[in-house]
Amino acid sequence: MPRRPTATEVTFDNGNHASLVDADVDSDPERLLTDLGLAPGDPRPVLAVFGGAGNLDGNGEALAVRVVGPGVLDAAELTDAALVDGGTAAGVMAVLGEAAAERENGRPILLGVAPAGLVALPHGDEADARSSLEPNHSHFVLAPGSEWGAETDLLLRLARALSGGAPVVAVLVGGGEISKQEALTATRWGWPVFAIARTGGVADEVAARKRAIVDPEPRGLRRLSRRWRRAEQPVTDDADVEEIAAGDAVELFDGGSSTALARELAWELQSERTLKRAWSVFAGYDTLANQAHKTFIRFQASILAIGIGGTFLALLSEGVGFGSWPGDIVHWVVVAVPIALSLLIALAVRLGFGKRWVLLRGSAEGIKSEIYRFRTRTGIYADAAVEKEGLSRDEVLAVRLNAVEQRLLQTEVSSGPLPPYEGPLPPTMYGASAQDDGLSPLDAERYLLMRVRDQLAYYHPKTARLSRELRLLQAFALVAGAAGTLLAAAGFEVWIGLTTVIASAVVAYLGYLQVEPTLVAYNQAANRLEGLRLTWEATPSEKRDFERLVAGAEAVLATELSGWVEQMNQAIEEAARGAAVLPTADSARGRDVSEIPDGGCGRTAG
């Protein structure tokens, strides 16, 4: 078949039109793209999809239709990426074509590359044994050759040329030997490769090997799960599969929704290095803050539990009495209680988990605010502002990010470990943000959804839970006090000390967690955010000020955060100074709850 000097238009039975060009052995990829009208050299992210035409069936095909097709197309639409695949009307290429046909905003660039000697043109006179071109693709390049695999090198070079230096991400769905060689080359070129597990073929082989590398010795339920997976997806000894799976840029997509796949693909398709670093720092601080919070709570719970338990044993020993050796044991336990409490309190103050929690949480939320301002292109990230400063947006974000990190390192946090974040990116989020790629610019509608409504969705159940917790604990403290009065009236004065300690512990818990002030702050912030949202929606579109909306919402969140940080720091500092200590059995015995100072027992830095 002679080479067409420029692209020709082919029309399919469904009425779709596509540009098609034949390639020679020495064809330049950029010239081919020019012939197709795709303007090579302009930066454009590219999704290269690898997968065979004949081995995607059953559950693999259902997964591809439900997850891969919509996920890949959503990622392409979000990032304005082009798609490159094998171009025939079978396997994952057919899935992508059908998903593209359902796009309400029109077809994306969908370039199919196939061997000229193995495909049939629409309404052509080629033999029936040839494969049909997928009718929803927008462009085709026919590579010279009459065997599958003849197109591999050209497909990869076209994807690279089409990107113009922008990121190229590969998606491996099922596939055989040809797909394996495509994925291997992509790995060597440094492209991220997403292996879609449970689609069969080489994708499952890579997925199984990746699991074995990441988690070589699972335990418990994961071991059973691994055995089940290995029964269906045996780990191969293939050296090429080993090289692909061992690549740092190879990602395993092991289930989930099309939205989750789109989110991960969109993250890799965008070259926002500074913004990605900001998310990584946020996720690291967020993880460390959560860990410090859990440790802080455990310390406080241990202090309160030991104090209550020691008091109970002391009063039980006095009220009931024990034999010689049980009495000795109880005696030494009671003696050990204040020593253990002193050690726990000293250790808690020394390690400073409470301070670390508050400082890390404050820094994480500060970075998160910078991320959203950056993505909305408002405030110091607006066009006029960055032009005035003579800096790029990335430079402004880097300066702000470094300032947050430097301030944090000048606090108690620097005295503890700060390991680098090694979790998923984009970090796991909740609500509408679970669908957010974390990088793409935000307009007013998406900002309201991802930031304002998501924050409201956090505040409302949180305030309900805090309110229930506050009422329950206050009622518990009152019941403990009433129980002490009843015990005194019944002649069991010795047990009044225990009810006193329990009431003090409840008051302490409310104090060092600042339940009531936090509840008030959350309610106020939620009310102000709701007011901003309603005002925006009630304002005529021509009068809406996006800059003002973002500034107002971020100011609300900053005010709530700064107030929370100040309150928590005060509570922790008071505890660290020893503002309250658990009563011992001797000091608590016979005293009424009203005699215990407000602030309770055992409060200390965590």
C-alpha positions as CSV (number, residue, x, y, z in Angstrom):
1,M,0.0,0.0,0.0
2,P,1.6,3.3,-1.0
3,R,2.2,5.9,1.7
4,R,-0.2,8.8,1.8
5,P,1.8,12.0,1.9
6,T,-0.7,13.6,4.3
7,A,-3.5,12.3,6.5
8,T,-6.7,11.2,4.9
9,E,-10.1,11.1,6.5
10,V,-11.9,7.8,7.1
11,T,-15.6,7.5,7.9
12,F,-17.0,4.7,10.0
13,D,-20.4,3.1,9.9
14,N,-21.4,5.0,13.1
15,G,-20.7,8.3,11.3
16,N,-17.5,9.2,13.2
17,H,-14.6,10.6,11.2
18,A,-10.9,10.0,11.9
19,S,-7.6,11.2,10.4
20,L,-5.3,8.4,9.2
21,V,-1.8,8.4,7.9
22,D,0.5,5.6,6.8
23,A,4.1,5.5,8.1
24,D,7.3,4.3,6.5
25,V,10.1,2.5,8.2
26,D,12.0,5.8,8.6
27,S,9.0,8.0,9.3
28,D,9.7,10.8,11.8
29,P,7.0,10.7,14.6
30,E,6.8,14.5,14.7
31,R,6.1,14.6,10.9
32,L,3.4,12.0,11.3
33,L,1.8,14.1,14.0
34,T,2.0,17.2,11.9
35,D,0.3,15.3,9.1
36,L,-2.5,14.4,11.5
37,G,-2.9,18.0,12.7
38,L,-1.7,17.3,16.2
39,A,0.9,20.0,16.5
40,P,3.9,18.1,17.9
41,G,6.0,19.9,20.4
42,D,3.2,21.6,22.4
43,P,3.3,20.1,25.9
44,R,0.4,17.8,26.4
45,P,0.2,14.9,28.9
46,V,-0.3,11.5,27.3
47,L,-1.8,8.3,28.5
48,A,-0.4,5.2,26.7
49,V,-2.6,2.2,27.1
50,F,-1.1,-1.2,26.6
51,G,-3.2,-4.4,26.4
52,G,-3.8,-7.3,24.0
53,A,-6.9,-7.7,21.8
54,G,-7.5,-11.3,22.6
55,N,-6.9,-12.0,26.3
56,L,-9.3,-9.6,27.9
57,D,-12.5,-11.5,28.7
58,G,-14.8,-12.5,31.6
59,N,-14.0,-10.7,34.8
60,G,-11.1,-8.8,33.2
61,E,-13.3,-7.3,30.6
62,A,-16.0,-6.4,33.1
63,L,-13.4,-4.7,35.2
64,A,-12.0,-2.8,32.2
65,V,-15.5,-1.6,31.2
66,R,-16.5,-0.6,34.7
67,V,-13.2,0.9,35.9
68,V,-10.5,1.3,33.3
69,G,-12.4,2.9,30.5
70,P,-14.2,5.6,32.6
71,G,-11.1,6.1,34.8
72,V,-8.7,6.7,31.9
73,L,-11.2,9.0,30.1
74,D,-11.9,11.0,33.3
75,A,-8.2,11.5,33.8
76,A,-7.7,12.6,30.2
77,E,-10.6,15.0,30.5
78,L,-9.3,16.5,33.7
79,T,-5.8,17.0,32.5
80,D,-6.4,17.6,28.8
81,A,-4.4,14.5,28.0
82,A,-4.2,12.6,24.7
83,L,-4.6,8.8,24.6
84,V,-2.5,6.4,22.5
85,D,-3.3,2.7,22.1
86,G,-3.3,-0.1,19.6
87,G,-6.3,1.2,17.7
88,T,-8.2,-2.0,16.9
89,A,-11.8,-2.7,17.8
90,A,-11.0,-5.4,20.4
91,G,-9.8,-5.7,24.0
92,V,-9.0,-2.6,25.9
93,M,-8.9,-0.5,22.7
94,A,-12.6,-1.2,22.2
95,V,-13.3,-0.4,25.8
96,L,-11.6,3.0,25.5
97,G,-13.3,3.8,22.3
98,E,-16.8,3.0,23.7
99,A,-16.0,5.1,26.8
100,A,-14.9,8.0,24.6
101,A,-18.1,7.8,22.6
102,E,-20.1,8.4,25.9
103,R,-18.2,11.6,26.7
104,E,-20.6,14.6,26.8
105,N,-17.8,17.1,26.2
106,G,-16.7,15.4,23.0
107,R,-14.1,12.8,22.1
108,P,-10.5,13.4,23.4
109,I,-7.5,12.9,21.2
110,L,-7.5,9.1,20.8
111,L,-4.6,7.9,18.6
112,G,-4.5,4.3,17.5
113,V,-1.3,2.8,16.1
114,A,-1.6,-0.6,14.3
115,P,0.3,-2.6,11.7
116,A,-0.9,-1.6,8.2
117,G,-0.9,-5.2,7.0
118,L,-3.2,-6.5,9.7
119,V,-6.1,-3.9,9.8
120,A,-9.0,-3.3,7.5
121,L,-10.0,0.3,6.6
122,P,-13.6,1.2,6.8
123,H,-15.4,0.3,3.5
124,G,-12.1,-1.1,2.2
125,D,-11.5,-4.2,0.1
126,E,-9.0,-5.8,2.6
127,A,-9.5,-9.5,3.5
128,D,-12.1,-10.2,6.1
129,A,-9.4,-11.8,8.3
130,R,-8.0,-8.4,9.1
131,S,-8.9,-6.6,12.3
132,S,-11.2,-3.7,12.2
133,L,-10.1,-0.2,13.4
134,E,-12.0,1.0,16.5
135,P,-14.6,3.5,15.2
136,N,-14.5,6.0,18.0
137,H,-10.8,6.9,17.7
138,S,-10.0,10.3,16.4
139,H,-6.6,9.5,14.7
140,F,-4.7,6.5,13.4
141,V,-1.2,5.8,12.3
142,L,-0.6,2.6,10.4
143,A,2.9,1.2,11.0
144,P,4.7,-0.7,8.2
145,G,4.5,-4.5,8.9
146,S,2.2,-7.5,8.8
147,E,2.7,-8.9,12.3
148,W,1.5,-7.8,15.7
149,G,4.3,-6.0,17.5
150,A,5.5,-4.2,14.3
151,E,3.8,-1.1,15.7
152,T,5.3,-1.1,19.2
153,D,8.3,1.1,18.6
154,L,6.4,3.6,16.6
155,L,3.6,3.7,19.2
156,L,6.0,4.5,21.9
157,R,7.9,7.1,19.9
158,L,4.6,8.8,18.9
159,A,3.4,8.9,22.5
160,R,6.7,10.6,23.5
161,A,6.6,13.1,20.6
162,L,3.0,13.9,21.2
163,S,3.7,14.8,24.9
164,G,6.2,17.5,23.9
165,G,8.0,16.9,27.2
166,A,4.9,16.7,29.3
167,P,4.4,13.6,31.5
168,V,3.6,10.3,29.8
169,V,1.8,7.6,31.9
170,A,1.3,4.0,30.8
171,V,-1.7,1.8,31.8
172,L,-1.2,-1.9,31.5
173,V,-4.4,-3.9,31.1
174,G,-4.2,-7.6,30.6
175,G,-1.9,-8.1,27.6
176,G,0.6,-10.6,26.3
177,E,4.2,-10.6,25.1
178,I,3.8,-7.4,23.0
179,S,2.2,-5.5,25.9
180,K,5.0,-6.7,28.1
181,Q,7.6,-5.3,25.8
182,E,5.7,-2.0,25.6
183,A,5.6,-1.8,29.4
184,L,9.3,-2.8,29.7
185,T,10.3,0.0,27.4
186,A,8.1,2.5,29.2
187,T,9.7,1.5,32.5
188,R,13.2,2.0,31.1
189,W,12.2,5.4,29.8
190,G,11.0,6.4,33.2
191,W,7.3,6.6,32.5
192,P,4.9,5.7,35.4
193,V,3.3,2.4,34.6
194,F,-0.1,1.4,36.2
195,A,-0.6,-2.3,36.3
196,I,-4.4,-3.0,36.6
197,A,-4.7,-6.2,38.6
198,R,-7.3,-8.8,37.9
199,T,-7.4,-8.0,34.2
200,G,-5.4,-11.1,33.2
201,G,-2.2,-11.6,31.2
202,V,1.0,-9.7,31.9
203,A,-0.8,-7.1,34.0
204,D,-1.6,-9.8,36.6
205,E,1.9,-11.1,36.4
206,V,3.4,-7.7,37.1
207,A,0.8,-7.1,39.9
208,A,1.7,-10.3,41.6
209,R,5.4,-9.6,41.4
210,K,4.9,-6.1,42.7
211,R,3.0,-7.4,45.7
212,A,5.8,-9.8,46.5
213,I,8.3,-7.0,46.3
214,V,6.3,-4.5,48.4
215,D,5.1,-7.0,51.0
216,P,7.3,-10.1,50.9
217,E,6.2,-11.7,54.2
218,P,2.5,-10.8,55.0
219,R,1.0,-12.0,58.2
220,G,-2.5,-13.0,59.4
221,L,-5.3,-12.3,57.0
222,R,-3.0,-10.7,54.5
223,R,-1.1,-14.0,54.3
224,L,-4.4,-15.9,53.6
225,S,-5.3,-13.2,51.0
226,R,-1.8,-13.5,49.4
227,R,-2.2,-17.3,49.2
228,W,-5.6,-16.8,47.5
229,R,-4.2,-14.3,45.1
230,R,-1.2,-16.4,44.3
231,A,-3.5,-19.3,43.4
232,E,-5.0,-17.2,40.7
233,Q,-2.0,-15.0,39.9
234,P,1.2,-17.0,40.3
235,V,4.4,-15.0,40.7
236,T,6.4,-15.4,37.5
237,D,10.1,-16.0,37.0
238,D,10.1,-13.9,33.8
239,A,13.1,-11.5,33.9
240,D,11.2,-8.9,32.0
241,V,8.3,-9.0,34.4
242,E,10.7,-8.8,37.3
243,E,12.3,-5.7,35.8
244,I,9.0,-4.0,35.2
245,A,7.7,-4.7,38.7
246,A,10.9,-3.6,40.3
247,G,10.7,-0.2,38.7
248,D,10.2,2.7,41.1
249,A,7.6,4.3,38.8
250,V,5.4,1.1,38.6
251,E,2.1,1.4,40.4
252,L,-0.2,-1.4,41.3
253,F,-3.9,-0.5,41.0
254,D,-5.5,-3.3,42.9
255,G,-9.2,-2.6,42.9
256,G,-11.3,0.5,43.6
257,S,-13.5,2.7,41.5
258,S,-13.0,4.5,38.2
259,T,-12.8,7.7,40.2
260,A,-9.9,6.3,42.2
261,L,-8.1,5.3,39.1
262,A,-8.7,8.7,37.5
263,R,-7.4,10.5,40.6
264,E,-4.2,8.5,40.6
265,L,-3.6,8.9,36.9
266,A,-4.3,12.6,37.0
267,W,-1.8,13.0,39.7
268,E,1.0,11.5,37.6
269,L,-0.1,13.3,34.4
270,Q,0.6,16.7,35.9
271,S,4.1,18.0,36.4
272,E,3.3,20.3,39.4
273,R,6.4,19.4,41.3
274,T,6.2,22.1,44.0
275,L,2.5,21.4,44.6
276,K,3.2,17.7,44.8
277,R,5.9,18.4,47.4
278,A,3.4,20.5,49.3
279,W,1.0,17.6,49.4
280,S,3.7,15.3,50.5
281,V,4.7,17.5,53.3
282,F,1.1,18.0,54.4
283,A,0.5,14.2,54.3
284,G,3.7,13.6,56.4
285,Y,2.7,16.2,59.0
286,D,-0.9,14.9,59.0
287,T,0.3,11.3,59.6
288,L,2.7,12.3,62.4
289,A,0.0,14.5,64.0
290,N,-2.4,11.5,64.1
291,Q,0.3,9.3,65.6
292,A,1.2,11.8,68.2
293,H,-2.5,12.3,69.0
294,K,-3.1,8.6,69.6
295,T,0.0,8.4,71.8
296,F,-1.1,11.5,73.8
297,I,-4.5,9.9,74.4
298,R,-3.0,6.6,75.5
299,F,-0.7,8.4,77.9
300,Q,-3.6,10.3,79.5
301,A,-5.8,7.3,79.6
302,S,-3.1,5.3,81.3
303,I,-2.4,8.0,83.9
304,L,-6.1,8.2,84.7
305,A,-6.7,4.5,84.8
306,I,-3.7,3.9,87.0
307,G,-4.8,6.6,89.4
308,I,-8.3,5.3,89.6
309,G,-7.1,1.7,90.0
310,G,-4.6,2.6,92.7
311,T,-7.2,4.5,94.6
312,F,-9.7,1.6,94.3
313,L,-7.1,-0.9,95.7
314,A,-6.2,1.3,98.6
315,L,-9.7,1.9,99.6
316,L,-10.6,-1.8,99.1
317,S,-7.7,-2.8,101.3
318,E,-8.8,-0.5,104.1
319,G,-12.5,-1.3,103.8
320,V,-12.3,-5.0,103.3
321,G,-8.9,-6.2,104.5
322,F,-6.8,-8.9,103.0
323,G,-4.8,-11.8,104.4
324,S,-1.0,-11.6,105.0
325,W,0.4,-12.2,101.6
326,P,-2.5,-10.7,99.5
327,G,-2.3,-7.7,101.8
328,D,1.4,-7.3,101.1
329,I,0.8,-7.5,97.4
330,V,-1.9,-4.9,97.5
331,H,0.3,-2.7,99.8
332,W,3.1,-2.7,97.3
333,V,0.8,-2.1,94.4
334,V,-0.6,0.9,96.2
335,V,2.9,2.1,96.9
336,A,3.9,1.6,93.3
337,V,0.9,3.6,91.9
338,P,2.2,7.1,92.7
339,I,5.7,6.1,91.5
340,A,4.2,4.9,88.2
341,L,2.1,8.0,87.9
342,S,5.2,10.2,88.4
343,L,7.1,8.3,85.8
344,L,4.3,8.4,83.3
345,I,3.8,12.1,83.8
346,A,7.5,12.9,83.6
347,L,7.8,10.7,80.4
348,A,4.7,12.4,78.9
349,V,6.1,15.8,79.6
350,R,9.6,14.8,78.3
351,L,8.4,13.3,75.1
352,G,5.8,16.1,74.5
353,F,3.3,14.2,72.4
354,G,0.6,16.7,73.1
355,K,2.7,19.6,71.9
356,R,3.9,17.6,68.9
357,W,0.3,16.8,68.0
358,V,-0.9,20.4,68.2
359,L,2.1,21.9,66.3
360,L,2.1,19.2,63.6
361,R,-1.7,19.6,63.1
362,G,-1.4,23.4,62.9
363,S,1.4,23.2,60.3
364,A,-0.4,20.5,58.3
365,E,-3.6,22.7,58.1
366,G,-1.5,25.8,57.2
367,I,0.1,24.0,54.3
368,K,-3.3,22.7,53.2
369,S,-4.6,26.3,53.1
370,E,-1.7,27.3,50.9
371,I,-2.4,24.4,48.6
372,Y,-6.0,25.6,48.1
373,R,-5.0,29.2,47.6
374,F,-2.5,28.1,45.0
375,R,-5.0,26.0,43.1
376,T,-7.6,28.8,43.1
377,R,-5.0,31.3,41.8
378,T,-6.2,33.9,44.4
379,G,-4.5,36.1,46.9
380,I,-0.7,36.0,46.7
381,Y,-1.1,33.4,43.9
382,A,-3.2,35.6,41.7
383,D,-1.7,36.7,38.3
384,A,-1.3,40.3,39.4
385,A,0.3,39.4,42.7
386,V,2.9,37.0,41.3
387,E,3.7,39.5,38.4
388,K,4.2,42.3,41.0
389,E,6.6,40.1,43.0
390,G,8.4,39.0,39.9
391,L,8.1,35.3,41.0
392,S,6.3,32.4,39.6
393,R,3.5,30.7,41.5
394,D,5.7,27.7,42.2
395,E,8.3,30.0,43.7
396,V,5.8,31.7,45.9
397,L,4.5,28.4,47.1
398,A,8.0,27.1,47.7
399,V,8.8,30.2,49.9
400,R,5.6,29.8,51.9
401,L,6.2,26.1,52.3
402,N,9.7,26.6,53.5
403,A,8.6,29.2,56.0
404,V,6.1,26.8,57.6
405,E,8.7,24.1,57.8
406,Q,11.3,26.4,59.3
407,R,8.9,27.6,62.0
408,L,8.0,24.1,62.9
409,L,11.6,23.1,63.1
410,Q,12.2,25.8,65.7
411,T,9.7,24.2,68.1
412,E,9.7,21.0,70.2
413,V,8.9,19.0,67.1
414,S,12.5,19.1,65.9
415,S,13.6,17.1,69.0
416,G,11.7,14.1,67.8
417,P,11.7,11.9,64.7
418,L,10.4,13.4,61.4
419,P,10.5,10.5,59.0
420,P,9.7,11.2,55.3
421,Y,6.2,10.4,54.2
422,E,6.0,7.1,52.3
423,G,2.2,6.7,51.8
424,P,0.0,7.1,48.8
425,L,0.0,10.3,46.8
426,P,-2.3,12.0,46.4
427,P,-2.9,11.4,50.1
428,T,-6.1,9.7,51.0
429,M,-8.9,12.1,51.5
430,Y,-12.6,11.8,52.4
431,G,-15.9,13.2,51.1
432,A,-15.8,15.0,47.8
433,S,-12.0,15.4,48.1
434,A,-11.7,11.6,47.7
435,Q,-12.3,12.3,44.0
436,D,-9.9,15.2,43.8
437,D,-6.5,14.7,42.0
438,G,-5.0,17.4,44.3
439,L,-3.3,19.3,41.5
440,S,-5.7,20.7,38.9
441,P,-6.8,24.3,39.2
442,L,-10.1,25.0,41.1
443,D,-12.9,27.2,39.9
444,A,-15.6,28.5,42.3
445,E,-17.8,25.4,41.9
446,R,-15.1,22.9,42.6
447,Y,-13.6,25.0,45.4
448,L,-17.0,25.1,47.1
449,L,-17.3,21.4,46.7
450,M,-13.8,20.3,47.6
451,R,-13.0,22.8,50.3
452,V,-16.1,24.5,51.8
453,R,-18.7,21.7,51.6
454,D,-16.2,19.1,52.6
455,Q,-15.2,21.1,55.7
456,L,-18.9,21.4,56.5
457,A,-19.3,17.7,56.0
458,Y,-16.5,17.3,58.6
459,Y,-17.8,19.8,61.1
460,H,-21.4,18.7,61.3
461,P,-20.9,15.0,62.4
462,K,-17.9,16.1,64.5
463,T,-19.9,18.7,66.5
464,A,-22.7,16.1,67.0
465,R,-20.2,13.6,68.4
466,L,-18.5,16.2,70.6
467,S,-21.8,17.3,71.9
468,R,-22.8,13.8,72.8
469,E,-19.4,13.2,74.4
470,L,-19.7,16.4,76.4
471,R,-23.2,15.6,77.7
472,L,-22.3,12.1,78.5
473,L,-19.1,12.9,80.4
474,Q,-20.7,15.8,82.3
475,A,-23.6,13.5,83.3
476,F,-21.1,10.8,84.4
477,A,-19.3,13.3,86.6
478,L,-22.5,14.4,88.2
479,V,-23.5,10.8,88.7
480,A,-20.2,10.1,90.4
481,G,-20.7,13.0,92.7
482,A,-24.2,11.9,93.5
483,A,-22.9,8.4,94.2
484,G,-20.5,9.8,96.7
485,T,-23.3,11.5,98.6
486,L,-25.4,8.3,98.6
487,L,-22.4,6.3,99.9
488,A,-21.9,8.8,102.7
489,A,-25.5,8.6,103.6
490,A,-25.4,4.8,103.6
491,G,-22.4,4.7,105.9
492,F,-19.8,3.8,103.3
493,E,-17.7,6.9,103.7
494,V,-14.5,5.1,102.7
495,W,-15.7,4.8,99.1
496,I,-16.3,8.5,98.7
497,G,-12.6,8.9,97.7
498,L,-13.2,6.6,94.7
499,T,-16.2,8.6,93.4
500,T,-14.2,11.7,93.9
501,V,-11.3,10.4,91.8
502,I,-13.6,9.2,89.0
503,A,-15.3,12.6,88.9
504,S,-11.9,14.3,88.8
505,A,-10.8,12.0,86.0
506,V,-13.8,12.9,83.9
507,V,-13.2,16.6,84.4
508,A,-9.5,16.2,83.5
509,Y,-10.4,14.4,80.3
510,L,-12.7,17.2,79.3
511,G,-10.0,19.7,80.2
512,Y,-7.0,18.4,78.4
513,L,-8.9,17.6,75.3
514,Q,-10.7,20.9,75.4
515,V,-14.0,19.3,74.3
516,E,-16.3,22.2,75.0
517,P,-14.1,25.0,73.5
518,T,-13.5,22.8,70.4
519,L,-17.2,22.2,70.1
520,V,-17.9,26.0,70.2
521,A,-15.1,26.7,67.7
522,Y,-16.4,24.1,65.2
523,N,-20.0,25.4,65.5
524,Q,-18.9,29.0,64.9
525,A,-16.7,28.0,61.9
526,A,-19.4,25.9,60.4
527,N,-21.9,28.7,60.7
528,R,-19.6,31.2,59.1
529,L,-18.7,28.8,56.2
530,E,-22.4,28.1,55.6
531,G,-23.0,31.8,55.5
532,L,-20.3,32.3,52.9
533,R,-21.7,29.5,50.8
534,L,-25.3,30.8,50.9
535,T,-24.2,34.3,50.2
536,W,-22.2,33.1,47.1
537,E,-25.2,31.1,45.8
538,A,-27.6,34.0,46.4
539,T,-25.3,36.6,44.6
540,P,-26.0,37.1,40.9
541,S,-23.2,35.5,38.8
542,E,-22.0,38.8,37.4
543,K,-21.4,40.2,40.9
544,R,-19.7,37.1,42.4
545,D,-16.1,37.7,43.6
546,F,-14.2,34.4,43.7
547,E,-11.2,36.1,45.3
548,R,-13.4,37.3,48.2
549,L,-15.0,33.8,48.6
550,V,-11.6,32.1,48.9
551,A,-10.2,34.7,51.2
552,G,-13.2,34.6,53.4
553,A,-13.3,30.8,53.7
554,E,-9.6,30.4,54.3
555,A,-9.8,33.2,57.0
556,V,-12.6,31.3,58.7
557,L,-10.6,28.1,58.8
558,A,-7.4,29.9,59.9
559,T,-9.3,31.6,62.7
560,E,-10.7,28.3,63.9
561,L,-7.3,26.6,63.7
562,S,-5.4,29.4,65.5
563,G,-8.0,29.4,68.3
564,W,-7.8,25.6,68.6
565,V,-4.0,25.7,68.7
566,E,-4.0,28.4,71.4
567,Q,-6.5,26.6,73.6
568,M,-4.7,23.3,73.3
569,N,-1.3,24.8,74.0
570,Q,-2.7,26.5,77.1
571,A,-4.3,23.3,78.3
572,I,-1.1,21.2,77.7
573,E,1.2,23.9,79.3
574,E,-1.0,24.0,82.4
575,A,-0.9,20.2,82.7
576,A,2.9,20.2,82.2
577,R,3.3,22.6,85.1
578,G,1.5,20.1,87.3
579,A,-1.8,22.1,87.6
580,A,-3.6,19.0,88.8
581,V,-2.6,15.6,90.2
582,L,-4.6,12.5,90.8
583,P,-5.6,12.3,94.5
584,T,-4.1,9.5,96.4
585,A,-6.2,7.2,98.6
586,D,-5.2,9.1,101.7
587,S,-5.9,12.6,100.3
588,A,-9.1,11.6,98.6
589,R,-10.6,9.6,101.4
590,G,-13.7,11.1,102.9
591,R,-13.7,14.2,100.7
592,D,-16.6,15.4,98.7
593,V,-16.3,16.0,95.0
594,S,-16.7,19.7,95.5
595,E,-13.4,19.8,97.4
596,I,-11.5,18.7,94.3
597,P,-10.1,21.7,92.4
598,D,-11.5,22.3,88.9
599,G,-9.2,20.9,86.3
600,G,-9.3,17.4,87.7
601,C,-6.6,14.8,87.9
602,G,-3.6,13.6,86.0
603,R,-3.6,16.3,83.3
604,T,-0.2,16.5,81.7
605,A,1.4,17.0,78.3
606,G,1.1,14.0,76.1
